[in-house]
Amino acid sequence: MEVKPSYLGTMIALATAAFGLIAALAWNKFITDLIALFLKPGSGVWAELLYAVVITILAIIVIQNLAKIAERSGPRT
């Protein structure tokens, strides 16, 4: 049975997205636990604000670095 390239590409993209989500959830748990080490229990909103700020800064750094890599690799045809 022959698998069409478009189906194979779709399956690879779905598997990649699924593993990306699993990795993101693992990092989410790690960062949440790390922040909890430095904040007292019951800090609620402040802990969530700190978490949101840390994640936002991390996302900006990663996105900027990915953009630089993409820029260096040149235009795609």
Secondary structure by P-SEA (a helix, b strand, c coil): ccccaaaaaaaaaaaaaaaaaaaaaaaaaaaaaaaaaacccccaaaaaaaaaaaaaaaaaaaaaaaaaaaaaacccc
